[in-house]
Amino acid sequence: MTDPRPVIAAIRDGRGLDGPGAALIAQGLADGSVSDAQAGAFAMAVLTRGTGQAGRVALTRAMRDSGHVLQWDLPGPVVDKHSTGGIGDTVSLVLAPLLAAQGCFVPMISGRGLGHTGGTLDKLEAIPGYLCDQPEEDFRRIVRKIGCAIVAATGDVAPADRRLYAIRDESGTVESIDLITASILSKKLAAGLDALVLDVKAGSGAILKKSDSAGRLAQALVETANGAGCRTTAFITDMDQPLARSAGNALEVHEAIRCLQGEPGALRDLTLALAAECLTLAGQSAEGLAATLESGAAAEAFGRMVAAQGGPRDLLVRPDAHLARAPLIVPVPAPQGRVGRIDVTALGHAVLALGGGRVRADRVGLDRMAMLGDSVGAGAPLAMVHAADDTAAQVAIAAVQAAYTLGEGEVGPLIRDRITA
């Protein structure tokens, strides 16, 4: 069968998607034999009628197999994690070297900022010389030697997804759970993983703000990844406040380094929880994980990874010498009280307006952001704005002030739920 129209019609009529149909669509997306009109019709049929669970697995596998799939022969498990994105979320920069220090191998293929959320690659490229684009031979060498590497996807990783991603945006089908699931997992599973842990955010700063919506996506991701042969669980985690107190590329790298060097906080707590889940899925002991972080072994692995990917060898001992600093740093004043609610998405947009995130002005952003329940006023600002000039600073100050509400509020658990197959 080479004509995609019967496949599209079957989905449209509620008959689902089978393996051969998924393979036909994925290969046609990759090689161009499926037209834009057919791709749009396919996406709309999936949005309105769904693929069914078996169809979602088939589509994920077919999109994964539309390009190059890595295979490894390493003396330890190959693991990774994926986050749906949030503010202050620099878990990847801590988790990858931490798992490497525990004897795992982490070939992390990451992305750039999406909407108001920051991208791992944008943050790492705030480090002078750091090269996210690595030839496969170098990527393999770094993973084998150091235990982790964080890179951008090459053009031959899940090419069907790259085309369908653009079609979804143009056809108004972005929110399809089936297509979101296949998009996320086709790229992650192309890395040849033994185990994967997913961090699905819920709250005011998440793409999916309600816990039930996040739960549906998490369930779909876990069932599909396990159906495709990769041991996977998911956490639903809180994004009603930033995960860490910094937002902005260079500022978040600073905070990740402080976490690697022992600074406590939610970033550390969530990283340890996700890393422990990775180890458990891979059949490894998570005992001593916190001690590995505190010993400096994870920090050492991070420093070696940065150097191997072109960054400075002394980043951890001289971060201020390498990470850009904004020319203007000013506080965001607040009346006296306690933080009761935070519009975390608004904080993300404030960083983007400063020129942070994917816009790639690495030195700008926010730090010392107040968290829920914190006392502010009387010399305690809502945040510190790092800006290129006074005009940008004043705009950001107003945006941050509007994002915070003082009063009574609840601080929810960092991890709201755990989803298993």
N, C-alpha and C positions, 0 to 999 in steps of 0.2 A: 504493500500500500504506500503510495507516494503522494496522494492527494489529502491535504489536511482538512478538507471540508467535512468529510464524514466524522472525523474526530471532534470537530467543533460542534457539529449537529448533535452528536451523542451526549456531550456535556449539556448543551442547550436543552435537550429533551429529558434530562435527569437520569441518563444512563451511566454517568460517571466517566472515568478515564482509566484505560487499561495500560499495561506496559508498552505494547507496540505503539499505541497512540501517543503516549507520552514521549517515546523515543523519536517518533516522527516529528512531533512539534518541536522538541528540543534541538534536534539536528537541523531542522529547517530554520529555526531562529538563528542558529550559529552560522549556517552557510548561506543564508539569504533566500532559500527556496520557499520559505513561508513569507508571504508579503506582509507589509505593514498593516494592510486592511485585515488580513487573516489573523495576524497576531493580536490586533485590537479586538476582533470578534472572539478569539479564544479567551483573552483576558476578561472580557465582559461576560462570557458564558460561565467562566469559573466564578466570577464575583457573584453572579445571580443564582447559580444552581449548585456550585461546589463540585469538587472532584471526588468526594468520599475519601475515607482514610487510606484505602489501598491506592487510590489514584494520586493522593498527595505524596505517598512514598514513591510511587512510580515516577511522578514528575520530578521529585527531588533527585532521585538517582539518575534520571535521564539528563537533567540539567548539569549535574555533577560530571557525568560522563561525556558531555558535549565538548569538553576540552581535556587538558592534561590533568591526571590524577596522580599525586605523589605517592610513592611507595618507599618505605623505610626499612632498613636493617640495622637497628640500633640496640644497644645493651640496656634498654629500659623502655617504659611505656611512652607513647607519643600522645600528648594531651593538649587541650586548649580550653579557653572559655570565650564566650561571646556575651556582650552587653547590648541591650537595646538603646542605651545612651541616656546620659543624664548630666547634670551640672556638677563639676568637681569630681568626676569619676575618672580617676587615673589608676584604677585597679590593675590594668594590663601591665603598666610599667613596674609594678611591684610583684604581681603574681608570676609573671613569666620567669624572672630570675629566681624567685623563691622556689618554684617547682623545679627549676634546673638544679638548684642547690640540693634538692631532695632526690636527685637521680633520675628525674623525668626529662623528657625532651619536648620542647614547646616550639613548634614551627608556626608562629602566629602571623596569619595573613590578616591585616587590619585595614580599616577604611578611614575616610576623612569625615569631617563634620557633616551632620545632616540636620537641617533646620536650626533650632536653637542649641543643639547639643554639640559638644566638642568631639573632634576625631583624634584617635590615637596617633595617626601619622602626622597630623598637624602639630601635635604636642612634641613629638620626637624631633620634628624638623626645626623646632626652636633651638635644638642643640647644634651648634656650629659644626658643619661637616657631616652630620648624620645622614646616611643615604638609605632611604626607604626602598628605592628601586634597586634590587639585587638580582643579578643573574642567578638562575637556579643552581648552578654549580657552587657559587659563593654562598647562597642561602643554605644549601646542604652542608657545606663545610663549616659554617658558623654554628649551625644547630648541633652538628656532631661534636665539635670541639668545645663549645661553651655550654650547650644544653638548651639555648633559646636564641631566637632571632625574631624581630618584629619588622615585617616588610609589607610593601604594597603588593596587590595581586598583579601578576603578569597578564598579558593579553590573552594567553591561552588557558587561563583558569575560568571555568564555567562561562564561556562566551555566550551561551544561550541566555544566561541571566543578565548579562550586560545589555543585551538588546531588549529583553522583555522589561527590564527595569525602566528604560526610557519610554517604552510603549505604555506601561502602566501609568506613568505620569501624564502622558498625552491623552489617554483614553478614560481617565477618571476611575481607575480600578486599583489605586494604591492600597486601599484598606482591606483587600481580600486576604483573609487569614491563610488560605491555601497558597496564594502567590507570595505573601510575606514569608511563610515558612519555607517554601522551596527556594526563595531567593537567599535567605540567610544560610540555610543548611547546604545548598549546593556548593557555595564557596568554602564554607568551613570543612565540609567532608572531603573536598578536593585536596585538602592538606594531608590526607591519609591518617586520620586520627584513630587511636584506640578508644579514647574517652573524651567527652565534652561536657562542660558544665555551662549552663545558661543563666544569665542574670537579667531577668525581665523586670523593668522598672514600673512602678505604679505611683501616682501622686501628681502634684501640681507641676512638677518639672519633667514628667515623663511624656513620651509620645502617646502612650495609652494611660490615661489618667486614672481610670477606675480599676480597682483590684479585680473585678469580675472579667473585664476585658483583657487585662494582663494575664489572668489565669487561663482564659481560653486560648490565648496565643501560646502561653507556656505549655499547656497540655498538648496542643497541636505540634509544637516543636519537639517535645520529648517523645511523643508517640512516633513521629515521623523519623527522627534521628535513630531511635532504637530499631524501627522497622527497616531502616536502611543499613543497619549493621553496626552502628556506633553507640556504645553505652553512654547514656545521656540522662542527666537530671537537670531540673531548673529550680532556681529560687525566685520568688516574687519579692522584690526589695523596695524599700521606701525611697521615694523621691519627692516627699512633701517638704524636704529641706535639702540643700546641697550635701553631697556625700562628704566633701572636704571644704575647707574654708577659703580655697583659692579657685578662681575660674579665669582662664586665659592661658595661652600655650606655655610660655616660659614660667609663669607663676605656678602652674600645675606640675611642671617638671621639678621645680624647687620643692613643692610639697611631697611629691613622690620620693625624692631623695631623702627628705626628712623622715618620711615613713620608713624607708629602708634603713635609716640610721636609728630607728627606735622610737620615733614620736608616736604617742598613742592617739586614738581617735577612731571614728567610724570607718575611715578608709582602711586602716590597719585591721579592724575587726572583720569587715566584709571580705577583705583579701584573704585572711586566714580561713574564714568559713568556706569560701569558694575553692581555695587551694586544697583544703581538707577533703572536700567533696570530690575534686579531681583525683586525688590520691586513692580514695576509697573506690571510686569507679574503676580505677586502673588496677585494683587489687593490691595496692600498696598501703603501708601503715602511715597514718597521719600523726603518729606520736612524735613529739619533738619538733613539730612544725614551727611553733612560736619561738622555740629556742634557736632554730635555724635562722629565723629573721633577726632575733636579738644578737646572735653571734657575729653578724656582719657578713655571713656567707652569701646571703641574697644580694646585699649591696655590692659585694665583690663581683658576683656574676653579672649584675647590671652594668658595672663599670667596664667589664671585659666585653660585653655585648656592644655597648656604645662605641668602644674603641675599634672593635672588629668591623663595625658598620660605618667607620669614618669619623667618628666624633673624638673629642679630646680625651686623652688617657687619664687626665687628672680632674675630670668633671666632679667626682664625688668629694674631692678635698678642696676644690676651688670653684664651686658652682657660680659664685658671684662674678668670677672673672670671665665666665663663658656665656652665661645666660643674660640676655638683654634686659636692661632696666629702663623703665619709662622716665622721661625727663620731668614729669610732674606727678607727684603722689599726694593726694589730698583725702581727708576723711569725709565720710558721709554723716553729717550731724543728725541727731535724733532727739526727740523729747524723751524725758525719763520714763522708763517703764520696762516691761518684759515683752519679748517677741512672742506673739500669739499665732501668727500665720505668715507664710511666705509664699508669694507667687514666684516659684522657682523658674518657670518659663520666662517671666519678665526679666529675671536676673540674667538668663542666657542671652536674651535679646539686647540687654544693656552691654554685655561683653561684645556682642557682634557689632553694635553701634560704635563702640570704641575702636573697632578694627581687629578684634580678636577672632578666635575660631578659624574657620576655613579662609577668612579674608587674609589671614596670615600676617598681621602686625604682631609679632611674637611678644613684644614687651608690654603690651597693654592688657588690662583686665581688672579683676577685683581680687583682693585678698582680705584676710581677717573678717570674712563675712560672719555676721551674727547668726546663731542657730536658734531653733525654737526653744523658748524658755530662758534665753540669755537676757541679762539685764543690760539695757542700753541707756544712753544719755549720761549726763554728768561726766563727760570725758570719754565715754565708751561709744565709739561710732557704730553705725550699722555695717560699715565696710570701709576699706581704703580703696580709692579709685586710682588706678595707674593709667595715665592718659598721655597722649602726644602733645596736647595743648589745653589751655584753660577752657576754650569753648567746648571741646569734647568732654572735659571733666565736668562742667556744669550740667550738660545734658545727661551724663551718666548719674550724677548725684540725684537729679530729679527722678530718673527712672528707678534707681535703687530705693529711694524714699517711698515711691509709689508701690514698690513690690512688697514692702513690709507692713504688717498690721500689728500694732501693739495691743496687748490685752491677754486674756486667758486663752490657752490652747493646749491641746494634748500632743505629747511626743509619742508617736507610734513606734512599734518595734522596727529595728533595722531590717530584719528578715521577716516578711509577713507570712510566707508559706513556702513549702518545698514540694515540688511536683516530681513524681516518679512515674515510670512506665506502668 
